[in-house]
């Protein structure tokens, strides 16, 4: 606490006439008034705030501070003989004593300083469909998620990206894919690609703000160089996988069945001894260890990125037993994985409470993209699924649960995108990021207080790599695109109520839950989209038509033109897409059977030993294609036991 007289703001002469006091940047001056009570005039001392106060509040909070009994006694001693009012000399003496008494009262009683930075817990599920949570009417049991959402804020206008890496990159950077060069697809295990090193990440910024940062689970943001790993990008600790998918028990991960290796890392070290533990249970156990050992006086950022319910579909037997009547074994395994996840989230919240962290925590839950119907997921009644820009691919399950919410138990229709978490969490941490260079917005006011969202528009993506070579420009650009935009390019944007899609935006079927049944009735009731040949533009009012059943592109050409112009404007800010070919040197066979960095390692940059080692590995790699053939055969034989 800082207490001083304002000698830098008033002259000594002024001080003799009007004492000032500064408390943490707040300038106060005493004020004496006389009040009539029972026929007598009595003094009342007050404190007027005469300059702005930032970041301070007092237990006795009114802007005009009434003196306490402690220094009212001083006034009475001074003025017990003073009637009529005292002389100027006595008034000055009273002011001085009141000033000192006030400062002493503040010193001994203390003040409520800014609240401590909250603990931030971000939980991301993998491939959970919009229809795969209890409060959306699912047959899958998620009582914990349902309860947390009911006590918090359900985000029912919340968007992510249609596949893994893009959603995660925008969470970590607050920037659209067009501004990080990651416009095209996911980051493949053998691709020499990762988050741009010059773009700051959320854990890096939170570390600078004094947070302890920990990550548990799936990274999937590239690892070709040591500087790309989670611990090099801001996380103090990491337990999890670097690739996009793998066996939930053995942690064997394959890239197109041509390169396979072990993928479970504790920090930068392969965690061989942890193999055999089911991924969700292993990750939850590590989270509980972190929470138990964490010092509550240090703010915590914990990123729990679960691999459930991504393929391969595997779950412990006791969770499968929750669904004895589910005849579809794919759906049954998928449901069991989500029930295990639900149980684990409950354990995380219980541990937050047991560790004394819960009351000052913010828990955010989000899926990374829509569900994949072929792998048991359901986005019904939304259109499409994972990998598409239809609502079923990008509208996500999401909610915020926190004792710090000002409004709870509500449904938010505020427009929110996964890139918004970057500035929102930094703002909560007391380290607001300049909006320059960011595409995300601070949406905490919209979530916590129900204020209007600062976001009115979302660019889902512009992927020029997706354009088919040789596709004619005349129709795509001149006819369908009004000469504004090449509509053969895969792109999607939402502005206000309107959503525009161009190019090959993915399978647009509607898949009802009954389509997941086994037997002859499988896929009955499936509604297939039927588009005319050459169509490359779609327009929907997703507020009035959230299921995208009524294409308005022909009826509202003025809106189509406006949104095409917005795509063109965004495209002028895009960086060149980075989509390098796979590097055969990434094969785990060349690195002890483990997925990990293969570029920029010690001994690679110029010395003779490094050159010889690389030449040897290149020779060995000629066997990769032959080995891949046997791996493909082996994996096909395993498909009966592991459901993809």
Secondary structure in CASP SS format (residue, H / E / C, confidence):
PFRMAT SS
TARGET T0000
AUTHOR 0000-0000-0000
METHOD secondary structure of the structure
MODEL  1
X C 1.00
X C 1.00
X E 1.00
X E 1.00
X C 1.00
X C 1.00
X C 1.00
X C 1.00
X C 1.00
X C 1.00
X C 1.00
X H 1.00
X H 1.00
X H 1.00
X H 1.00
X H 1.00
X H 1.00
X C 1.00
X C 1.00
X E 1.00
X E 1.00
X E 1.00
X E 1.00
X C 1.00
X C 1.00
X E 1.00
X E 1.00
X E 1.00
X E 1.00
X E 1.00
X E 1.00
X E 1.00
X E 1.00
X E 1.00
X E 1.00
X E 1.00
X E 1.00
X C 1.00
X C 1.00
X E 1.00
X E 1.00
X E 1.00
X E 1.00
X E 1.00
X E 1.00
X E 1.00
X E 1.00
X E 1.00
X E 1.00
X C 1.00
X C 1.00
X C 1.00
X C 1.00
X C 1.00
X C 1.00
X E 1.00
X E 1.00
X C 1.00
X C 1.00
X C 1.00
X C 1.00
X C 1.00
X C 1.00
X C 1.00
X E 1.00
X E 1.00
X C 1.00
X C 1.00
X H 1.00
X H 1.00
X H 1.00
X H 1.00
X H 1.00
X H 1.00
X H 1.00
X H 1.00
X H 1.00
X H 1.00
X H 1.00
X C 1.00
X C 1.00
X C 1.00
X C 1.00
X C 1.00
X C 1.00
X C 1.00
X C 1.00
X H 1.00
X H 1.00
X H 1.00
X H 1.00
X H 1.00
X H 1.00
X H 1.00
X H 1.00
X H 1.00
X H 1.00
X H 1.00
X H 1.00
X H 1.00
X H 1.00
X H 1.00
X H 1.00
X H 1.00
X H 1.00
X H 1.00
X H 1.00
X H 1.00
X H 1.00
X C 1.00
X C 1.00
X E 1.00
X E 1.00
X C 1.00
X C 1.00
X C 1.00
X C 1.00
X C 1.00
X E 1.00
X E 1.00
X E 1.00
X E 1.00
X E 1.00
X E 1.00
X E 1.00
X C 1.00
X C 1.00
X C 1.00
X C 1.00
X C 1.00
X C 1.00
X C 1.00
X C 1.00
X H 1.00
X H 1.00
X H 1.00
X C 1.00
X C 1.00
X C 1.00
X C 1.00
X C 1.00
X C 1.00
X H 1.00
X H 1.00
X H 1.00
X H 1.00
X H 1.00
X H 1.00
X H 1.00
X H 1.00
X H 1.00
X C 1.00
X E 1.00
X E 1.00
X E 1.00
X C 1.00
X C 1.00
X E 1.00
X E 1.00
X C 1.00
X C 1.00
X C 1.00
X C 1.00
X H 1.00
X H 1.00
X H 1.00
X H 1.00
X H 1.00
X H 1.00
X H 1.00
X H 1.00
X H 1.00
X H 1.00
X C 1.00
X C 1.00
X C 1.00
X H 1.00
X H 1.00
X H 1.00
X C 1.00
X C 1.00
X C 1.00
X C 1.00
X C 1.00
X C 1.00
X C 1.00
X C 1.00
X C 1.00
X C 1.00
X C 1.00
X E 1.00
X C 1.00
X C 1.00
X C 1.00
X C 1.00
X C 1.00
X C 1.00
X C 1.00
X C 1.00
X C 1.00
X C 1.00
X H 1.00
X H 1.00
X H 1.00
X H 1.00
X H 1.00
X H 1.00
X H 1.00
X C 1.00
X C 1.00
X C 1.00
X E 1.00
X E 1.00
X E 1.00
X E 1.00
X E 1.00
X E 1.00
X E 1.00
X C 1.00
X C 1.00
X C 1.00
X C 1.00
X C 1.00
X C 1.00
X E 1.00
X H 1.00
X H 1.00
X H 1.00
X C 1.00
X H 1.00
X H 1.00
X H 1.00
X C 1.00
X C 1.00
X C 1.00
X C 1.00
X E 1.00
X E 1.00
X E 1.00
X E 1.00
X E 1.00
X C 1.00
X C 1.00
X C 1.00
X C 1.00
X C 1.00
X C 1.00
X C 1.00
X C 1.00
X C 1.00
X C 1.00
X E 1.00
X E 1.00
X E 1.00
X E 1.00
X C 1.00
X C 1.00
X C 1.00
X E 1.00
X E 1.00
X E 1.00
X E 1.00
X C 1.00
X C 1.00
X E 1.00
X E 1.00
X C 1.00
X C 1.00
X E 1.00
X E 1.00
X C 1.00
X H 1.00
X H 1.00
X H 1.00
X C 1.00
X C 1.00
X C 1.00
X C 1.00
X H 1.00
X H 1.00
X H 1.00
X H 1.00
X H 1.00
X H 1.00
X H 1.00
X H 1.00
X H 1.00
X H 1.00
X H 1.00
X H 1.00
X H 1.00
X H 1.00
X H 1.00
X C 1.00
X C 1.00
X C 1.00
X C 1.00
X C 1.00
X C 1.00
X E 1.00
X E 1.00
X E 1.00
X E 1.00
X E 1.00
X E 1.00
X C 1.00
X C 1.00
X C 1.00
X C 1.00
X C 1.00
X C 1.00
X C 1.00
X E 1.00
X C 1.00
X C 1.00
X C 1.00
X H 1.00
X H 1.00
X H 1.00
X H 1.00
X H 1.00
X H 1.00
X H 1.00
X C 1.00
X C 1.00
X C 1.00
X C 1.00
X C 1.00
X H 1.00
X H 1.00
X H 1.00
X H 1.00
X H 1.00
X H 1.00
X H 1.00
X H 1.00
X H 1.00
X H 1.00
X H 1.00
X H 1.00
X H 1.00
X H 1.00
X H 1.00
X H 1.00
X H 1.00
X H 1.00
X H 1.00
X H 1.00
X H 1.00
X H 1.00
X H 1.00
X H 1.00
X H 1.00
X H 1.00
X C 1.00
X C 1.00
X C 1.00
X H 1.00
X H 1.00
X H 1.00
X E 1.00
X E 1.00
X E 1.00
X E 1.00
X E 1.00
X E 1.00
X E 1.00
X C 1.00
X C 1.00
X C 1.00
X C 1.00
X C 1.00
X H 1.00
X H 1.00
X H 1.00
X C 1.00
X C 1.00
X C 1.00
X C 1.00
X C 1.00
X C 1.00
X C 1.00
X C 1.00
X C 1.00
X C 1.00
X C 1.00
X C 1.00
X C 1.00
X C 1.00
X C 1.00
X H 1.00
X H 1.00
X H 1.00
X H 1.00
X E 1.00
X C 1.00
X C 1.00
X E 1.00
X E 1.00
X E 1.00
X E 1.00
X C 1.00
X C 1.00
X C 1.00
X C 1.00
X C 1.00
X C 1.00
X C 1.00
X C 1.00
X E 1.00
X E 1.00
X E 1.00
X C 1.00
X C 1.00
X C 1.00
X E 1.00
X E 1.00
X C 1.00
X C 1.00
X H 1.00
X H 1.00
X H 1.00
X H 1.00
X H 1.00
X H 1.00
X H 1.00
X H 1.00
X H 1.00
X C 1.00
X C 1.00
X C 1.00
X C 1.00
X C 1.00
X C 1.00
X C 1.00
X C 1.00
X C 1.00
X C 1.00
X C 1.00
X C 1.00
X C 1.00
X C 1.00
X C 1.00
X H 1.00
X H 1.00
X H 1.00
X H 1.00
X H 1.00
X C 1.00
X C 1.00
X C 1.00
X C 1.00
X C 1.00
X C 1.00
X C 1.00
X C 1.00
X E 1.00
X E 1.00
X E 1.00
X E 1.00
X E 1.00
X E 1.00
X E 1.00
X H 1.00
X H 1.00
X H 1.00
X C 1.00
X C 1.00
X C 1.00
X C 1.00
X C 1.00
X C 1.00
X H 1.00
X H 1.00
X H 1.00
X H 1.00
X H 1.00
X H 1.00
X H 1.00
X C 1.00
X C 1.00
X C 1.00
X C 1.00
X C 1.00
X C 1.00
X C 1.00
X C 1.00
X C 1.00
X C 1.00
X E 1.00
X E 1.00
X E 1.00
X E 1.00
X E 1.00
X E 1.00
X C 1.00
X C 1.00
X E 1.00
X E 1.00
X E 1.00
X E 1.00
X E 1.00
X C 1.00
X C 1.00
X C 1.00
X C 1.00
X C 1.00
X C 1.00
X C 1.00
X E 1.00
X C 1.00
X C 1.00
X H 1.00
X H 1.00
X H 1.00
X H 1.00
X C 1.00
X C 1.00
X C 1.00
X C 1.00
X C 1.00
X C 1.00
X C 1.00
X C 1.00
X C 1.00
X C 1.00
X E 1.00
X C 1.00
X C 1.00
X C 1.00
X C 1.00
X C 1.00
X C 1.00
X C 1.00
X C 1.00
X C 1.00
X E 1.00
X E 1.00
X E 1.00
X E 1.00
X E 1.00
X C 1.00
X C 1.00
X C 1.00
X C 1.00
X C 1.00
X C 1.00
X C 1.00
X C 1.00
X C 1.00
X C 1.00
X C 1.00
X C 1.00
X C 1.00
X C 1.00
X C 1.00
X H 1.00
X H 1.00
X H 1.00
X H 1.00
X H 1.00
X H 1.00
X H 1.00
X H 1.00
X H 1.00
X H 1.00
X H 1.00
X H 1.00
X H 1.00
X H 1.00
X H 1.00
X C 1.00
X C 1.00
X C 1.00
X C 1.00
X C 1.00
X C 1.00
X C 1.00
X C 1.00
X C 1.00
X C 1.00
X E 1.00
X C 1.00
X H 1.00
X H 1.00
X H 1.00
X C 1.00
X H 1.00
X H 1.00
X H 1.00
X C 1.00
X C 1.00
X C 1.00
X E 1.00
X C 1.00
X C 1.00
X C 1.00
X C 1.00
X E 1.00
X C 1.00
X C 1.00
X C 1.00
X C 1.00
X C 1.00
X C 1.00
X C 1.00
X C 1.00
X H 1.00
X H 1.00
X H 1.00
X H 1.00
X H 1.00
X H 1.00
X H 1.00
X H 1.00
X H 1.00
X H 1.00
X H 1.00
X H 1.00
X H 1.00
X H 1.00
X C 1.00
X C 1.00
X H 1.00
X H 1.00
X H 1.00
X H 1.00
X H 1.00
X H 1.00
X H 1.00
X H 1.00
X H 1.00
X H 1.00
X H 1.00
X H 1.00
X H 1.00
X H 1.00
X H 1.00
X C 1.00
X C 1.00
X C 1.00
X C 1.00
X E 1.00
X C 1.00
END
